[in-house]
Amino acid sequence: MPALPARLRPAPIAAALALLAGLCMVSTDRAAPRAPAGSTAVIARGSNSFAFDLYGALRSQPGNLFLSPFSIETAMSMVYSGARGQTAQQMSAVLHLPADPRQAQAEFSDLLGTLQSAARTHGYQLDIADGLWAQQGYPLLPSYLESMRSAYSAEIDSVDFSRDAPAIAARIDSWVAQHTHDKIKNLFAPSAFHPDMRLVLANAIYFKGSWERPFQPELTHDDIFTAPDGAKIQVHMMQQQGSFNYSDAGAYQLLELPYKGGTLVMDIFLPRKPDGLAEFERTLTSDSLAASLTRLRPALVRVELPRFTMTSSFELNRELVALGMPLAFSRGADFSGMSERGRELSLSTVVHKAWVDVNEQGTEAAAATGIGVIATAVVRYTDFRVDHPCFFLIRDLSSGAILFMGRLDRPAPG
């Protein structure tokens, strides 16, 4: 079996996303507004569509790439809850969320509860946490805060960004580290926070699952991995053989590795050509993924998979604007669903960090997404238009001495 191309390593993203639809029919005991029956499948499909749109915007970056689009979608949906007008329309289209923010809240609440309930039932660890830090005294709408508590079980805190922004950044980073078992640290740079900050929202997600059939450590051996540029890299190659769901699509092979509990899997897409991943990525969409998964069938497979760990970090402002939500980052943003002064708010930064470790026992992964919301009140300028004669001088500020003076009566072309 050919060695895995280096840039295939983001495969856990597809695995987590592909399984959302499979998880969505499990019942939940999460206290939250109820969404219509079957709506978790709808919100999961929308989340997957956003995932591949975002991956398409990021895939031109060289090297390893790993992220949790579900974390990003969750954090952005918290912002979407407070968006109105054209801002909400753009966010709904980019995030593939229902046009009604209240419906999106209810469906997300059910999906979050479904995922966590399935983890408790099937014996793997999946922790999802949401937090909100608001400027002291800023008039956020009680209805918005209540929706964050009820739909997202968000932890809400009051802070003063004008006094000690670096300390608040450290406080939020500590929250993120706690909820990702210390795998994600320094999500925000202290310089990201300043006195105009009014609100920070964050999502943290942590997963730890064991393979249904672990790789035997004694079978792991040193082997060679060929990078897209032809470079030869020594890796620790795990191996096992048995019956797995598998598909041969000609240009690529697809393998499904199940985690203990039978609810989550890792799907690995392996192009036939060692340098074929870029070509495969160009055709990758939510629909093409769904079609590929329908072709999986049980087969006897000898699996060889490198042991690996990676971390990726992103600032996503440019990608989200390019995908179609420029208003949210502009002075024209409308977040009046957050505050009566919501038309003075806009997004300042969307940051994301993700980590994954794949080894003989299973997979551990964590990610966090942070969003800064700042005040961008309309600035009014006083006109000063020199279209008639004037007097002017040049002086030294320290001494007050006038060094030059004059009158502009009839300007000569410069």
C-alpha positions in Angstrom: 0.0 0.0 0.0 1.5 3.4 -1.0 2.7 5.7 1.8 0.5 8.6 2.9 1.3 11.9 1.3 2.4 14.5 3.9 -0.5 16.9 3.3 -3.0 14.2 3.8 -2.5 14.6 7.6 -5.5 16.9 8.0 -7.7 13.8 7.4 -9.1 13.9 11.0 -11.0 17.1 10.0 -13.0 15.2 7.4 -13.5 12.3 9.9 -15.0 14.5 12.5 -17.2 16.4 10.0 -18.3 13.3 8.1 -19.5 11.7 11.3 -21.6 14.7 12.5 -24.5 13.5 10.4 -24.2 10.0 11.8 -24.2 11.3 15.4 -27.1 13.6 14.9 -29.9 11.0 15.5 -28.8 10.2 19.1 -31.0 11.7 21.8 -29.8 14.4 24.1 -30.4 15.4 27.6 -29.0 19.0 27.2 -31.3 21.6 28.6 -32.0 24.1 25.7 -34.6 25.3 23.3 -35.9 22.4 21.2 -35.4 22.4 17.4 -37.7 20.6 14.9 -37.1 16.8 14.6 -34.3 15.9 12.3 -32.9 19.5 12.3 -29.5 18.3 13.7 -28.9 16.6 10.4 -29.7 19.8 8.6 -27.4 22.0 10.8 -24.6 19.3 10.5 -24.8 19.4 6.7 -24.6 23.2 6.8 -21.6 23.0 9.1 -19.9 20.5 6.8 -20.5 22.8 3.8 -18.9 25.7 5.7 -16.0 23.4 6.6 -15.2 22.6 3.0 -15.6 26.2 1.9 -13.2 27.3 4.6 -10.8 24.5 3.9 -10.8 25.5 0.2 -9.8 29.1 1.3 -6.9 27.8 3.4 -5.6 24.9 1.4 -3.2 27.0 -0.6 -1.0 27.3 2.5 2.0 25.0 2.3 2.7 22.2 4.7 0.5 20.6 7.3 -3.0 21.9 7.9 -5.3 21.1 10.7 -8.3 22.9 12.1 -11.7 22.3 13.7 -14.2 24.0 11.4 -16.9 22.9 13.9 -15.3 25.0 16.6 -15.1 28.0 14.2 -18.8 27.5 13.1 -19.9 27.3 16.7 -18.1 30.5 17.7 -19.4 32.3 14.6 -22.9 31.1 15.2 -22.8 32.8 18.6 -22.0 36.1 16.9 -24.6 35.4 14.2 -27.2 35.2 17.0 -26.7 39.0 17.4 -26.5 39.9 13.8 -29.4 41.6 12.0 -30.2 42.9 8.5 -27.7 42.4 5.7 -25.0 41.5 8.1 -27.1 38.5 9.2 -27.8 37.6 5.6 -24.2 37.5 4.7 -23.3 35.5 7.8 -26.1 33.0 7.2 -25.0 32.4 3.6 -21.3 31.9 4.5 -22.0 29.8 7.6 -24.8 27.8 5.9 -27.1 28.6 8.9 -30.9 29.1 8.9 -32.0 32.6 8.0 -33.6 33.0 11.4 -30.9 33.3 14.2 -33.3 31.9 16.8 -33.8 28.7 14.7 -30.0 28.5 14.3 -29.6 28.7 18.1 -32.1 25.9 18.7 -30.6 23.6 16.1 -27.0 24.3 17.3 -28.1 23.6 20.9 -29.6 20.2 19.9 -26.5 19.3 17.8 -24.1 20.2 20.7 -26.2 18.2 23.1 -26.4 15.3 20.7 -22.6 15.2 20.2 -21.9 15.3 24.0 -24.6 12.8 24.8 -23.2 10.3 22.3 -19.7 10.7 23.8 -21.1 9.8 27.3 -23.0 6.8 25.8 -20.2 5.4 23.7 -17.2 5.9 25.9 -15.0 8.5 24.2 -14.2 12.0 25.5 -15.7 15.0 23.7 -15.7 18.3 25.7 -17.2 21.4 24.1 -17.3 24.7 26.0 -18.3 28.2 25.1 -17.5 31.5 26.8 -18.3 35.2 26.6 -16.4 38.1 28.1 -18.2 41.4 28.0 -17.0 45.0 28.8 -18.2 46.1 32.2 -21.2 48.5 31.8 -21.7 47.9 28.0 -25.4 47.5 27.4 -25.6 44.0 25.9 -29.3 42.9 25.5 -30.5 40.6 28.2 -32.2 38.5 25.5 -28.8 38.0 23.8 -27.1 36.9 27.0 -29.9 34.6 27.8 -29.7 33.0 24.4 -25.9 32.4 24.9 -26.7 30.7 28.2 -29.6 28.6 27.0 -28.5 27.5 23.5 -24.7 27.3 24.1 -24.4 26.9 27.9 -21.9 29.7 27.6 -19.9 30.9 30.6 -20.4 34.7 30.9 -17.9 37.0 32.5 -17.6 40.8 33.0 -14.2 42.4 32.4 -12.7 45.8 31.8 -10.7 45.9 28.5 -9.8 49.5 29.1 -7.7 48.8 32.2 -5.6 45.7 31.6 -6.1 44.1 28.2 -3.0 41.8 28.5 -4.3 40.4 31.8 -7.7 39.7 30.2 -6.1 38.0 27.3 -4.2 35.8 29.8 -7.4 35.1 31.6 -9.2 34.0 28.4 -6.2 31.9 27.4 -6.3 30.2 30.8 -10.0 29.3 30.2 -9.1 27.9 26.7 -6.2 25.8 28.1 -8.5 24.4 30.9 -11.2 23.3 28.5 -8.7 21.8 26.0 -6.7 19.9 28.7 -3.7 22.3 28.2 -3.4 21.4 24.5 -4.3 24.9 23.2 -2.4 27.8 24.7 -1.9 31.5 23.8 -4.9 31.6 21.5 -5.0 35.4 21.7 -2.0 37.7 21.5 -2.2 40.4 24.2 -2.0 43.0 21.4 -5.3 41.7 20.0 -7.1 43.4 22.9 -7.4 47.2 23.3 -9.7 49.7 25.0 -12.3 49.6 22.1 -12.9 45.9 22.7 -16.5 45.3 23.9 -16.9 41.6 23.7 -14.9 38.4 23.2 -16.5 35.1 22.4 -14.7 31.7 22.4 -15.3 28.1 21.7 -13.1 25.2 22.9 -13.3 21.6 21.8 -11.4 18.5 23.0 -11.6 15.0 21.7 -9.9 11.8 22.9 -10.8 8.4 21.5 -9.2 5.0 21.3 -9.1 2.9 18.1 -11.6 0.1 18.1 -8.6 -2.0 17.1 -5.4 -0.4 18.4 -2.2 -0.7 16.4 0.4 -2.9 18.2 3.4 -0.8 19.2 5.8 -3.7 18.5 4.8 -3.5 14.8 5.6 0.1 14.5 8.8 0.6 12.5 10.9 3.3 10.9 9.9 4.0 7.4 10.2 6.6 4.6 7.5 9.2 3.9 7.7 11.0 0.6 6.7 14.7 0.8 5.0 16.5 -2.2 8.3 18.0 -3.2 9.9 14.6 -3.3 11.8 14.9 0.0 12.3 11.7 2.0 11.2 11.9 5.6 11.8 9.2 8.2 8.6 8.4 10.2 7.4 5.9 12.8 5.0 3.8 10.6 2.2 2.0 12.5 0.7 -1.1 10.9 -2.1 -3.6 11.2 -4.3 -5.7 9.0 -8.0 -6.7 9.2 -11.5 -6.0 7.9 -12.2 -2.2 7.5 -14.6 -0.2 5.4 -12.7 0.7 2.2 -13.3 2.1 -1.2 -11.1 2.3 -4.4 -12.2 5.4 -6.4 -9.4 4.9 -9.0 -7.6 8.3 -8.4 -7.7 7.7 -4.6 -8.3 5.1 -1.9 -10.6 5.7 1.0 -10.2 3.9 4.4 -12.4 4.2 7.5 -10.7 3.6 10.9 -13.3 3.3 13.7 -12.9 4.5 17.2 -14.0 2.5 20.2 -17.8 2.9 20.7 -18.6 2.6 17.0 -19.8 6.2 16.7 -16.7 8.1 15.5 -14.3 7.2 12.7 -11.3 8.6 10.9 -11.7 8.7 7.1 -8.4 8.8 5.2 -8.3 9.8 1.5 -5.1 8.5 -0.1 -4.4 9.8 -3.7 -2.7 7.2 -5.9 -0.1 9.7 -7.0 2.4 10.7 -4.3 2.0 14.3 -5.4 -1.8 14.0 -6.1 -3.3 15.6 -3.0 -3.5 19.2 -4.4 -5.5 17.9 -7.4 -7.7 15.9 -5.0 -8.3 18.9 -2.8 -9.5 21.0 -5.7 -12.5 18.6 -6.2 -13.2 18.2 -2.4 -16.7 19.4 -1.4 -19.3 18.4 1.1 -21.3 16.7 -1.7 -18.2 14.9 -3.0 -17.4 13.6 0.5 -20.9 12.3 1.0 -20.8 10.5 -2.4 -17.4 9.0 -1.5 -18.6 7.6 1.8 -21.5 5.8 0.2 -19.0 3.7 -1.7 -17.4 2.3 1.4 -17.6 -1.5 1.7 -16.0 -4.1 4.1 -12.6 -5.4 2.8 -9.5 -7.0 4.1 -6.9 -4.3 4.3 -3.3 -4.0 5.5 -3.0 -0.5 7.0 0.2 1.5 7.4 -0.2 4.9 8.9 2.5 7.3 10.3 2.4 8.3 13.9 2.1 12.1 13.9 1.4 15.3 15.9 0.8 18.8 14.6 -0.4 22.2 15.5 -1.9 24.9 13.3 -2.8 28.5 13.9 -4.9 30.9 11.8 -6.3 34.4 11.8 -9.4 34.0 9.6 -10.5 37.6 9.0 -9.4 37.6 5.3 -10.8 34.2 4.5 -14.2 35.0 6.1 -14.5 38.3 4.2 -13.5 36.5 1.0 -16.2 33.9 1.5 -18.8 36.6 1.6 -19.2 38.3 5.0 -17.4 41.6 4.7 -20.1 43.6 6.5 -19.4 41.9 9.9 -15.8 43.3 9.8 -16.8 46.8 8.7 -18.3 50.0 10.1 -21.5 49.0 8.3 -22.0 45.9 10.6 -25.3 45.5 12.3 -25.2 43.6 15.6 -28.3 45.2 17.1 -29.4 41.7 18.2 -26.5 42.0 20.8 -27.0 45.5 22.0 -29.1 48.6 21.4 -25.8 50.1 20.3 -25.1 47.2 18.1 -24.6 49.3 15.0 -21.4 50.6 16.5 -20.0 47.1 16.8 -17.9 45.0 14.3 -15.6 42.0 14.4 -12.0 42.8 14.9 -10.4 39.4 14.9 -11.3 35.7 14.4 -8.4 33.4 15.6 -8.2 29.6 15.6 -5.7 27.1 16.9 -5.8 23.3 16.6 -3.7 20.4 17.8 -3.8 16.7 17.0 -1.9 13.6 18.0 -2.4 10.2 16.2 -0.7 7.2 17.7 -1.1 3.4 18.3 -3.8 3.8 20.9 -6.0 6.4 19.2 -6.4 10.1 18.6 -6.3 13.1 20.8 -7.3 16.5 19.3 -8.2 19.9 20.6 -9.0 23.3 19.1 -10.2 26.7 20.1 -11.7 29.7 18.3 -11.8 33.3 19.6 -13.7 36.3 18.2 -13.1 39.9 19.2 -15.9 42.5 18.9 -15.0 46.1 19.0 -16.8 49.5 19.1 -16.5 51.3 15.7 -18.8 54.3 16.2 -19.1 56.6 13.2 -16.5 59.3 13.5 -17.6 62.8 12.5 -15.0 65.1 10.9 -14.8 68.9 10.8 -14.2 70.2 7.3 -11.1 72.4 6.7 -10.9 73.2 3.0 -8.3 75.7 2.0 -9.9 77.1 -1.1 -9.1 80.8 -0.5 -6.2 82.9 0.9 -4.8 82.1 4.3 -1.9 82.9 6.7 0.5 80.3 8.0 3.6 80.0 10.1 6.2 77.4 11.1 7.3 77.4 14.7 9.4 75.4 17.2 7.2 73.7 19.7 9.8 73.5 22.5 10.6 77.2 22.5 7.6 78.6 20.8 9.9 80.5 18.4 8.3 81.2 15.0 10.7 80.1 12.4 8.7 81.0 9.3 5.5 82.8 8.5 3.6 83.8 5.5 0.4 84.3 3.5 -1.0 82.1 0.8 -2.7 84.4 -1.6 -2.3 82.7 -5.0 -0.8 79.2 -4.9 1.7 78.3 -7.7 1.5 74.7 -8.9 3.8 72.5 -6.8 
